[in-house]
Amino acid sequence: MRLTGLEAINDEEAYPLSVFLYPPGSTKNRHMDRGNDAIITFMFYLTDVEKGGETAFATAGVKVTPRRSSATVWYNRFT
C-alpha cells in the first residue's frame, strides 16, 4: 500500500488501484463499490474541474467537489 502508507493485513486480498477518466458531460450511475465486499474506499482527485464533477452520496445528501490533490474517504459497511 505504498500509495496511501496504510498497511494491509493481507496484500493478496487488497484490490488493485483503479483509475477512471470521466470525459466532460459523462456520468457514473449509482453503484456499490466492488459488489459489497469493500470495507473502505479512497477516491483521489487528480485534477480540478471547471464545472460539475461532484461525487454524490445520495443517502447522506452530500456532494463532494473534486479538488486536485485531494481525496474523499468513506466506509462501505458502516453507517
C-alpha positions in Angstrom: 0.0 0.0 0.0 2.7 2.4 -1.0 0.2 5.0 -2.3 -1.6 5.6 1.0 1.0 4.4 3.5 -1.6 2.1 5.0 -0.7 -1.4 5.9 -2.9 -4.2 4.5 -3.3 -7.3 6.7 -3.1 -9.5 3.6 -1.9 -7.9 0.3 -3.4 -10.7 -1.7 -6.9 -9.6 -0.6 -6.4 -5.9 -1.3 -7.9 -4.5 -4.5 -5.6 -3.2 -7.2 -5.5 0.5 -7.9 -8.2 1.6 -10.4 -8.1 4.8 -12.4 -11.1 6.2 -14.2 -11.5 9.1 -16.5 -14.9 10.7 -16.9 -15.0 12.9 -20.0 -16.9 16.2 -19.8 -20.6 15.6 -19.8 -20.3 11.9 -18.7 -21.8 10.4 -15.5 -21.4 7.4 -13.4 -24.7 5.8 -12.3 -25.3 5.0 -8.7 -23.4 1.8 -7.7 -21.8 -0.1 -4.9 -18.0 -0.4 -4.9 -16.8 -3.9 -5.7 -20.2 -5.5 -5.1 -20.5 -5.1 -1.3 -17.3 -6.6 0.0 -15.0 -3.5 0.1 -14.7 -2.1 3.6 -13.3 1.3 2.8 -12.8 3.4 -0.4 -10.3 6.2 -1.1 -11.1 8.4 -4.1 -8.2 10.6 -5.1 -8.9 13.6 -7.4 -6.1 14.1 -9.9 -7.4 17.3 -11.5 -9.6 20.3 -10.8 -12.8 20.7 -12.9 -14.3 23.9 -14.2 -17.9 22.8 -13.7 -19.7 19.8 -12.2 -17.8 16.6 -11.4 -19.1 16.1 -7.9 -19.2 12.8 -6.2 -22.7 12.4 -4.7 -23.6 10.3 -1.7 -27.3 10.2 -2.2 -28.3 8.5 1.0 -26.3 11.1 3.1 -27.4 14.0 1.0 -23.8 15.0 0.4 -21.8 16.1 -2.7 -18.0 16.4 -2.8 -16.5 18.8 -5.3 -13.2 17.5 -6.7 -10.1 19.5 -6.0 -6.7 18.5 -7.4 -4.5 16.5 -4.9 -7.4 15.9 -2.5 -9.2 12.7 -1.6 -12.6 11.5 -0.3 -12.6 8.5 2.0 -15.6 6.5 3.1 -16.5 3.3 4.8 -18.8 1.0 2.7 -20.1 -1.2 5.5 -20.8 1.2 8.4 -23.5 3.9 8.6 
